[in-house]
């Protein structure tokens, strides 16, 4: 069901349809192109376009007469968004009934947009036969998979290349990445924390600390309502766009928890606790145990005649709305972060909260073929996206790690097997979708960020099960990308983390003692910084005894270790992996 601006508007008078084969069938029957409107729940320009452009009588008339209007939200259909989004939201793409992309535009007022509608209508009718013939030729041809990169070995040097590119983007004054718009990018922070642990270089950790300190002290942090806005239009973080996404808070919670463990600075603990409180107060569905997608702070239009004419907004009448959709990928990410916080911060309520949310995902959001759907809004919708499978798989493995509960690893295996069966690209990597739809959905994509997360999932699954086939599955994801990583910028972070992990030996670090104990954190801190040549899995086992740590490599078990000063690399001498 289409959702519109919460401010007064008549955009619903346009006869919007859902994306799908039916929309394209009707378009062909009526001999009209589709007008695909990509929106975001929290997008201010999308709201304004509903209020001004799509509420214009002439625009509604032209849209209904000349086009088959289709409306899609980016969070609900990331598979469509990645194929048709042009430079942000709203994106309006015009598509022939046979699936060819004609043109795209972003926000426009009614006058400009009306001219575009007339022009597209004219061009379509003038070139209709040529467009139809071109589409038939494509459909008759053998369609190669996009991203058909030959299988090859990974390049270990890519980790350093990604790190260097990221540090080139790092703003040494205001923190964050880039010198213009500033997004939170917690995944980039995690990558740099990894690099600090691996190299011992302070610059990586220092930049993460600078970034989070600057964000916390800026207007991007909502000091009144708590939580963090998605991005700022200014590099100093003081001109935020007022949407708060669940995925960002899951990532920031992980950032703050890791910084607290590594630095023992109490302010990072407080920042982590603030995020947990925000999740519980604003984005929590108490009935299901899951979390909502986002909160948006809406600024309504000015009510004066002059203000309305000038497009001004009334900042004195802002109000909050929450997208109560449960998105599987961001919920799974939140579960993983809460599990980490449960032992690092000594907050057992986070463990209970994570398990309740995970139970909801597994019991309600799975599809008949055993995979995960993408979102739940009263019923599970959009099955077969890669990102939901890998995020849920990681959450299952994290739960097994923290609880030692039976069955979580086997459930993760089921998702791993689903991915290998339904999403494997024959030439390397994993497709973003397990199906083919109309238009550009005919072509599945092999996307680098998602494959980085998939590689991490499979590598961890190999560690948890001892099954080398999952290590090969990790390599399959990594080896699809061997080119220059600089153009990817911060979006190569997840890939860099996975590749670095793949090139190291696994080491299980088992903890015993009270959750949140400072000595326990000191033991973990020593392991993270002194044993960084290994791929560490931290497995806490809560007990009332003295804090202790055990190290397990293969058949060898070392411990108990009670003193952080006793954690030394000399304890372990492992050979490099044979299949690099």
Buried (B, 14 or more C-beta within 10 A) or exposed (E): EBBBBBBEBBBBBBEBBEBEEEBBEBBBEEEBBBBBBBBBBBBBBBBBBBBBBBBBEEBBBBBBEBBBBBBBBBBBBBBBBBBBBBEBBBBBBBBBBBBBBBBBBBBBBBEEBBEBBEEBBEBBEEEBEEBBEBBEEEEEEEEEBBBEBEBEEBBEEBBBBBBEBBBEBBBEEBBBBBEEEBBBBBBBBBBBBBBBBBEEBEBBBBBBBBBBBBBBEBBBBBEEEBBBBBBBEBBBBBBBBBBBBBBBBBBBBBBBBBBBBBBEEEBBBEBBBBBBEBBBEBBBBEEBBBBBBBBBBBBBBBEEEEEBEEEBBBEEEEEEEBBEBBBBBBBBBBBBBBBBBBBBBBBEEBBEBBBBBBBBBBEBBBBEEBBBBBBBBEEBBBBBBBBBBBBBBBBBBBBBBBBEEEEBBEBBBBBBBBBBEBBBBEBBBBBBBBEEBBBBBEBBBBBBBBBBBBBBBBBBBBBBBEBEEBBEBBBBBBBBBBEEBBEBBBBBBBBBBBBBBBBBBBBBBBBBBBBBBEBBBBBBBBBBBBBBBBBBBBBBBBEEEEBBBBBBBEEEEBBBBBEBEBBEEEBBEBEEEEEE
